[in-house]
Amino acid sequence: MALSRRAFLKTGLAGVTLLACGTYTLPSPQPAAAAVIPWTTLEKTVVAIPVPATSPMLSPTAIDQFAQYGYGRWQYAPGLACPKRLDLMPADYTGKNATQAARLLRFFTISDIHITDKESPAQLIYLGLLEHISSAYSPVMFYTTQVLNAAVQTINALHAKDPIDFGISLGDVCNSTQYNELRWYLDILDGKAITPSSGAHAGAETIDYQKPFQAAGLNPAIPWYQALGNHDHFWLGSAPLTDHLRQTCVGDTVLNLGNVLIHGMDSRGFYMGTIDGNTANGAVIASGSVADFATPPTVAPDPGRRPLSRQEWMGKFFNTASQPAGHGFSQDNIRADFACYSFEPKSELPLRVLVLDDTQSDADFSGNAFLWHGSVDQKRWDWLVGELDKGQAEGKLMIIAAHVPIGVEKPGAFMSWWDKAHVTEAALFDKLHTYPNLLLWIAGHRHYNTVTAFPSPDPTRPELGFWQVETSSLRDFPQQFRTFDILRNSDDTISIVTINAGPQPEDGSLAALSRSHAVAAQQLISNPAISSNPMLYLPTGSYNGELVVALSPAMQAKLRQYGTPLPATPATAAL
């Protein structure tokens, strides 16, 4: 029987206890999957097959009924164009006679991976189902490690075809800042054996999503860098870690909270649930009203679930086999509890990447004012202005990499710039528009592939405009990352060619199953009929573009000597 979400929640799952299994030896990891033949959204896309009109609206937990009612079906569709965007250029500019003269830089971005310990007792599943919060419950949450591994293999294949200079992860690698979630992320990039379960390791021998596997590892020739997201240092990306939350993470009792969206983090009354790793479809257990339970529901505890502070989180990036050490963070960052830094990806190229922590601070939290917004305090603002001033004075192109995008949400929206931030969004734009060498702001957070132009406020100086490119979540549909090619054109402009790509899993693999579940989640949770935050750019959820940028006369002259020459063909034909 197909239940409504609220009917499902009212039934509850009372009195459920998960018991530890004593001494347990994990099975050997499964071998890494074979190499893939890469394609991007220039060649083909993934689109959902519409759900039959006669199908009922299922609970997102009704995974065993998805196929019966036509949820989660998808097919390949033609590739997307890569339109040439001239939004920042003078009105009379056409670029018709310009060719791409040289490549300056090639990199990838990946964001909002949300590696999830699905068996943690400190989740928000009950409320997630009640309020359609996909980050709290989604049928994709069982496969986050396997999807990242598949994405890494695709990146490696793209690198083999056309070398990538570096990669950057734009935050929210964890779902809830647990140590084991971060460790899985780092170990997948390092190509280690992964045990994607916790506690008693239920189902590790019999349930596919629980079985250990051998990660492929990112090609060691690709250095990668990291930005901080709100889920990386707040509980579920929403609130500072209290003693109650910390004890629940490493304890055996499932989290007891009220409707925190209304009554705040001190409210109680419902067990928030967890996942039974011994079930093929990841049954939700220990979820419902406290009154329905004779005793508090428990799970097998695991010290690996301990939540990390920002300093602890940054410190773990020094415990990897990949490069560079710290992945952008320094020991000074850790000592100062400060997650901003800059780097120059090519020593011979005058281009600097400024990695900005624009998530909120612990002190911003009060009651049910959750920490989903963009913000900078005085220290981060001073750092950003200092780096921009320095880059401009040194004659270097600049890219800002941050978790939260700017200028794309209405004031007061839950992912907008915080209305109490030390620097207003208007003041931020006023300052950014004074730097002719700023090309690009890259971000994640919203799980969209949006591209936005921020033209110069002075039409006589088009070089004061810049682009923003968002990278969607690897967790949710369309489960993609991006490549960027920074090209010097024959008319002394710059083209930023950005292309979506995604995991290309083998048929029948867990990453392929996750794609189906991501489509189903899109149909059941992010459906415009019930969601205040529906997916953009449907049916593909993807967007490619060649984004043209004007340069100052000084940078035009300077950059003519830089870059690897390209054939005189459209950039997207070769990328």
N, C-alpha and C positions, 0 to 999 in steps of 0.2 A: 504494500500500500504506500502511495506517495503522500508523505506528511508535509504540511506547511512547516516553515522554520519554527514558528512559535509553538505549534503543536508538538514538534520534535523536542523542543526545549522543556515543555511542560511535563513530558513523560519522565524526564530525568534518567539518571543511571545510578541508582542508589546502592550504597553499601558495597562498592567495589573496592577490592584490595589487591594490589600487585605485590607479590612476595619475591624476595631475593632467592636466588637458586643455589646459594652456597658457592663453593669453589667451581669455577667454570672455565673451560679452555675454549677460546674462540676458534672457529674454523679458519683454515688458510684462506687468504684473500684470493678472489677471482682475478684472472689476468686482465690487464688493460685491453680495451677494445682495439681493433685494427685501425690503422690510419684512415682518415677520411679524404675524399676528394672535395676540395672546398668550393662553395658557391656563396654568393652574396645576394642581397635583394635586387641587385641589378639583373640577375639571371632569373630568379623565381622568388615567389613569396608563399607564405602559409596563410590560408584563410579558413575561417570556420564554415562548416556546412550548417545552414540554418536548422534549428530545432523544429520538428514538425509542429504545426499549429495545434494539433490535438494532444500534444504532450503536456502533462502536468508540470508545474513548477516544483522541482524536487528540493529537498534539503541538500546543501553541498556535501553532507556526510553520506548521502545515499549512493555511494560510488558503485555498488553492485547493480544499480538501476540505470546508470548513465547510458549504457549501450542500448538497453531495452527502449528507452524513450528518446534516443537520438541526441544525447548530450555528448560533447567532447569530440565530435567528428570533425575532421579537417581535410583539406586537400591543397595541393600545390596550385598556384595561380601564376600568371605571367609576372615577370620582374617589373620593378618600378623604374621610371625615368629618373634622371638626375638633373633637375632643372637648374639653369644658370640664374642665380638670384642677384639682382643688381640694386637691391633695396638701399644700400649705403652709398651708391654712386650718384654723381650729378645727373640731373634729369636728361641731359643730352648725351649721356654715355651709353653706347651700345655694345662695345667690346667685340664687334663682329670681326674685326681684323686681327684680334689678339690671339696668340697661341700660347700654350703652356711651354715655357722655355726650359724650366729646370724644377726638379723636386728639391725642396729644402728639408723636409722632415716627413716621416711616416710613423704613426703611432696608433694604438688602440685604447679605447676606454671601455670599462665594464663597471656596472653599478648595481647596487641593491640586490645582492646575491641572497641575502637573508638565510645563511646557513642556519638550520633550525634543529635544535635538540627536541624532537617531537615527543620524547618521553619525559621531559622535564616536568616536575610538579608545579613550576612557577609560571604557568602560561595563562592565557586569557581566552581560552577556547569558548567557554559558555557565553561570555559577553560578545565575543567575535561573531558567533552564530546569530545571536540576538540582534546585533546592530550592523550586520553585513560588513565586518571589518576583516578584509582578506589577510592582513598581516597577522591577525590573531588565529584565524583558521582558514585554511584553503586546502583542497585535495592535492595541491602541489607540494605541501610541506614535507611529505615523506621522501622526496627525491632531490632535495637541494644539493646534496654532495655529488650525486651522480650527474646532475645537470651541469654543475660547474666543471666536472671532469670532462664532459662532452664538449663544453665550450672551449676549454683549454686545448683539446685536440684540434678543434676547428681553427683556433688562433695559430697553432703550430703549423697547420697545413697552409694557411694563408701566408705565414712567414716564409715557408719553404718556397712558395710561388713568387713572393715579392717581399723581400726582407723588411721587417718592422724594427724601427729604432728603439722604441720603448713602449711600455703599457702603463696605464694608471687606472687604479680602482677608485671610484668616486664615493665610496662610503657605504655603510650598511652591509658589511660583509657578514656580520652576525645578526641574528634576529633579536637577541636579548642579552648581549654583552657577556655571555657565558664563556668561560675558558675553553670548554670542549668545542664550542662552535667556532671560535677563532682558530683553535688548533687544527680542526678539520680543514678549514680554509687554507691555512698556511701549508699543511701537509699535502693537500691536493696540488697546489702550485709547485711544491717541491718534488712531487712524484713518489710519495710514500704509500705504504699500505694503510688503508682507511677502514676503520671500524665504525660504521655510521649508526651506532646504537649506544645507549648508555644504561646506567643502573644494572639490572640483571641481564642485559643483552638478550632480551626475549626475542625469539625468532631468528637469531643470528645464523642458524643452520637451515632454516626452512622457509623464511619469509624473504622474498627477493630484495626488498628495499632495506632490509636489516643485515644482509650478508656483507661481510668484509670484501673489499675489492682493492686492486692495485691501481693507483692513480697514474696517469700518463706523465704528468708534470709539464710545466711550461718549458719550452725550449730555453736552455740556460743562456743562449745568446741574446735573449730579450730581457733587459733589465726592467723591473716594474716598481712602481711607486704607489703610495697609499694615501688617501684622504680619509678624514674622520666623518662618520655619519652619526645621526642621532641614535640609531639602534646599536651603535658600537659602544656607547657609554651611558645609555639610559635603559632602564628596564622596559623592554618592548618598544624602545625608541620614544618613550612617553614621559617617564618620571624618574627622579633620582632613586638610587637604591637605598631603601630603608632597612632597618634591622629585620623587620618582618619579612621583607622580600629576600634579603641575603640568607636568612635562616631557612626559608622555604626552598630556595634554590638547592641547597646542599642537604636538606632534610628529607624526611620520608612522608610528610603530610602534604596533600594537594592544597594549593593556594585557596584561601578563603577571603573573598572580597565581595563588596556590594557592586551596584552599578556605578563604577567609578566615574563614568562620563557625567553623571548627574550628582552623585553624592560624595565624590572625592575618594582619595586613596585610603582614608581611615575607615571607610564603610566596610561592613561585613554582611554575610548572609547567603553566599553562594559558593560552592566549590567549583573552581574554574575549569577542572577537567584536565585530562592528559590523553595520550594515545597508547593503546595496547599494541605493542610491537609484535605480539604473537598472532595478530590477525592480518590477513592478506590485504584488506582494504583499510587498515589503520583505524579500528573502531575507537570512537570517543568514549572514554569511561570516566568515572569519578566526577561527573558534571551534574550540577543541579542545586536545588535549595538545600541548605544545611538541615532543614527540618525533615528532609526525606532520607537522611542517613542516620543509622543507629549509632555509628561511630565514624570518626573522620576517616576518609579514604586515604590509603597510603600507597607508596611506591617504594621500590628499592632505591635507597639513597646513593648518591655518587658525588664524591668530592670534586670531580672534574667539572661539575656544573657551577662551580663558584663564579660569581659575577666579578668582572674586572673594573677597576677604576680606569680613568683615561691614562694615567701614568703606567699602570700595569699593562694595559692594552697596547700602548706604544712600545713598551719594553719587549713584548713578545715578537716584534718584527726583527729583533736582533737574533732570534733563535730560528733561523731558516738556512737552507742550503743555497738559496737563490740570491741574486744580486740586484741592487747594491745592499750592503749591510744597513739594516734599519729601514730600508725601502723609503728613504726620504727623511725619516725621523732621526734625530741625533740624541745623544745623551743629554745635551742641554735642553732639548724639548721635553724629555722625561723629567728632569729636575725642576723645570719651570712649569710643568703641567700645561704645556703650550703646544698645540698641534698644528702650527703654521710653519712652513719652510719654503724654500725656493730651490730650484735646480736648473742646470743647463744641460739638456739632453745630448748636445753635440758640442764639444769644446771648440770646434772650428766654425760654429754657426752663431751669429748674434741673436739668440732667442732664449728667453728665460720663462720657465713655468713657475707661477706663484701658487702654491697650494694653501688655500685659505680654509681654516675651520670657521664656517659660518653657521654652525649649530648653536642652539641655546646653551646657557649655563645652568648649573644646578640651582643657583640662586633665583632664577627666573620662575621657578615652579611655585605654585600656590594652589591649594584646593584641587580643583579639576581643570586648572589652566595648564594643559599638557604641553610638552616641549617639542612640538612638531614644526616650529617656525624657523625662518632664517633670522640671524642676528649677529652682530659683532659688538664687543665691548670696547672700551677705550684702548686697551692693550693691543687687541687684534686690529683695530682701526689704525693705530699708529704704525703697526708693523706693515699693514697693507699699503698705506700712503708712502711709507719709507721705501718699500720695495718698488712701487710704481715710479717714484721720483728717481730712484737709483737706475732702474732700467731705462727710463727715458733719457737721463743724463748720459748714460753709457751707449746710447744708440742701439738698443736691443729691442727686438720684437717681444711682445709679452702675451702670455696666455694665463688666465686665472682659472684654476681648477678648484671647485668647491662642491660640497654635497648639495646645498640648497640653491635652486635657481632664483633669479631675480626678475621682477617686472612682468610676471606671467600669471599671478594670482590677484584676485580682488582683495583690497584691504579687509582684514578680519577673517579671511578664509583660513582653514586650519593648516594649510601649507604655505601661507603667505609670509612676507617679511613681518616680523613681530612689531606690533604697534608701539611697544615700549622699549624698543632697541635703542642703544646709546646713539646710533646713527640711523636716521630715517632712510627709507628706501629712496626718497627723492634726493636727499643729500648724497647718498651713495652714487646715484646716477650723475648728479652734477659734477662730482669729483672724477668719476671714470671718464666722462666726456671731455676731460682736459688732457688726456694722454693719447697723442696720435699714434703711438707705437702699440697700443692695446688692440689686439686682433680679435680676441675670443674669450668668452666665459663658458666653461664646460661644467655640467652639473648632472646630478641624478635626482633622487628623492621622490619625484612625483610618479615614477614608473612610466614616463612618456618618452617618445622620440621627437619631441618638439624642437623646431628651429625658429628662432626669433631674431629679427633685426632691430638694433637700437641705433637709428641714424644720428648723425651729428646734429646738435641743435643749431649749428651755424652752417647754412648751405654752401658758403664759400670755402669751408674747410671739411670736406667729406671724410678726411682721414681721422676725424674725431669720433666717428661711429664705430661700432663693434658688433659682433654676432654673439648670440648665445645658442649653444647646442646641448640639448638634454639627451641622456642615454637612458633607455628604459631598463626595467628590472630584468635580471636573468631568471627571476623566480616566476613572475607573472607573464601572461601573454603580452607580447609575442616572444618573450624569452630571448632577447637579443643584446648584442654589444655593438660597438661602432669602430670603424677604422676612419682615420683622418689622414689626408695627404695635404701638406702645406706646399703650394706650388708658386713659383715666380713666373709671371706672365711676360710676354714679349713687350707689352705696353707699360711695364713697371707697376702693374697692380699685383695683388696676391689673390690666389684662389684657394679656398679651404674646401676640399672635396671630402664630404663625409658620407659614408655608406654603412647601412645596417647589415649585419650578418648575425648568425645564431648557431647554436649547436646543430650538428648534422648527424644525429644518432642513427645507429643501425635499426632496422625494423625489429620490433620485439624487445628492444632494450628498455631499461628503466627510464632513460632520458626521453625516449620516444613516448612511453606511457605518460610521462610528466607533461609532454606537450599536449596530449589529449586532455589531461586533467586541467591544464592551464586554460584550454579552450572552454571546458565545462565551467570552470570558475568564472571565466569572463561572461558566460551565459547566465550564471546563477547568482553571482555576487556583484560583478561590475556592470550588470545589465542597466542601461539607462532608465528603465522603468522603476528600478528600486535604488539605484546608486546616485548619490550627489556628486560623484567624481568618476563619471564614465570614461572609458578609454577614448583617446583621440586617434585620428587618422585611420579609422576603420574603413574597410574590413581587414587591412593588413597590420595596422598599428605601427607602421614603419614610415620613415621619411628619409630620402636621400637628397643631397643638394650640392651644387657648386656655388659657394658663397664668396662673392667677389668683394675685396677690401681695397680701398684707396690708401696709398702711402704718402707720407710727407715728401717733399722734394729731396730732403737730405737722405731719407731711407731709400728712396728710389735709386739714387746714385750709389749708395753703399751696397745694396743687395745685388747689384748686377754681377758681382764677382762670385756669388755664392750659388750652390746647388748643383745637383747632378743633372746634366742635360737630358732632355726628353725629346722624343720625336715630335714633330709639329702636328700632333693629332689631339682631338678632344681628350681631356684628362680621364673621363670616365670610360673611354674605350680601352684604356690600358690598365685600369685599376681593378 
